[in-house]
Amino acid sequence: MKLYGFVNEDLNKEINDEQFRLQESYAHRLGQICYCNLKEKKITDSMGNQIDVRGKQIFLRASYHLMHEAINLLSENGAILFEDTETIERIEQWTNLNLHQRSIRIVSSEAIINNEYNSCDRRYIESAKRVFLKSVNKGFSLQCASDMLLEPDSSIVKIVKKYSKEQNCDIQLSKEYNIEKDSLGNKEARFFVVNNQVINSSRYICKLKHSVPKSLRKAAEMFAENIAMQNCFTNYVLDLGCFREGVNTFIDIVEMNPITSAYCYVNNSIFEECVPEIEMLQEIVHYGYEYTFDCLYNPGKYKLQRDDRQSYELLKESRFIL
């Protein structure tokens, strides 16, 4: 029996992601939970008693900036991890798979701050009217005119410095593309892939019953098949978007993330087990199990029908348009 692991320091933050609380609650209901206390370097059960995790499979959930420390703690104590550090690094280097249609280059935060691009990167920037930057550590994305990178604007340097946290980090650089929109916002969706199979999908929404367009679901299955053929990793999160270039549209990878730290939107879930009390409600809402469990006790938080006057999109990064 696997355990779902959570980091005390994530749960104890004054401001924390609600999803961790929902997932903690559902894992507690399943009786399959453990906690990583990074400060005291110990692993405990729900009662705070230290436990032995040698040989036990742990599905860790952690914020991006704490997950590696938690992985090290679990590994040192003999746990079998759903994702290890090496796998996460391969997922974060997803552009090496060469499955994306857009041209994406990797530049360092140091190069942007100091305006020290290599000749290929500089030519690439010069060829674009506008560019899109996205930090690999999931801190921010930024859209700006290309000349702002070539003659660095203080606001860009300020943003990059803040989110690189004084450390040199990788940033994805691409030409800016428009993403198609519909009544729910940008036509983007998040897919959880386990053992090379797409197991659930959600728009970037957390409170509204909805479905993901069939075109995106079919594309996700195709990408998952192609990724499986490369035999690099089997579990990951895949984000797809409907991009527009002139009159042409195409579906492409927005990004890929490790499941350990990836955000679960309302139709996503890390769980495979459905507890009996939510089975009937699950047939109606089709949320991820942790959200359905929460909806059972807090129905007022969720909407079965869309209100045209409201926006339901939830973005889990800082986005800048300059």
Stockholm file with secondary structure:
# STOCKHOLM 1.0

chainA/1-322         MKLYGFVNEDLNKEINDEQFRLQESYAHRLGQICYCNLKEKKITDSMGNQIDVRGKQIFLRASYHLMHEAINLLSENGAILFEDTETIERIEQWTNLNLHQRSIRIVSSEAIINNEYNSCDRRYIESAKRVFLKSVNKGFSLQCASDMLLEPDSSIVKIVKKYSKEQNCDIQLSKEYNIEKDSLGNKEARFFVVNNQVINSSRYICKLKHSVPKSLRKAAEMFAENIAMQNCFTNYVLDLGCFREGVNTFIDIVEMNPITSAYCYVNNSIFEECVPEIEMLQEIVHYGYEYTFDCLYNPGKYKLQRDDRQSYELLKESRFIL
#=GR chainA/1-322 SS CCEEEEEHHHHTSSSCCHHHHHHHHHHHHHTCEEEEETTTTEEECTTSCBCCCTTCEEEEECCHHHHHHHHHHHHHTTCEESSCHHHHHHHHTGGGGCCCSSCEEEEEHHHHHHTCCCHHHHHHHHTCSEEEEEETTSSEEEEEETHHHHTTCHHHHHHHHHHHTTSCCEEEEEECCEECEETTEESEEEEEEETTEEEEEECSBSSBCCCCCHHHHHHHHHHHHHHHHHTSCSCEEEEEEEEEETTEEEEEEEEEECTTTCCCCTTCCSCCCCCGGGHHHHHHHCCCHHHHHHHHHCGGGCBSSCCTTCCCBCCCSEEEEC
#=GC SS_cons         CCEEEEEHHHHTSSSCCHHHHHHHHHHHHHTCEEEEETTTTEEECTTSCBCCCTTCEEEEECCHHHHHHHHHHHHHTTCEESSCHHHHHHHHTGGGGCCCSSCEEEEEHHHHHHTCCCHHHHHHHHTCSEEEEEETTSSEEEEEETHHHHTTCHHHHHHHHHHHTTSCCEEEEEECCEECEETTEESEEEEEEETTEEEEEECSBSSBCCCCCHHHHHHHHHHHHHHHHHTSCSCEEEEEEEEEETTEEEEEEEEEECTTTCCCCTTCCSCCCCCGGGHHHHHHHCCCHHHHHHHHHCGGGCBSSCCTTCCCBCCCSEEEEC
//
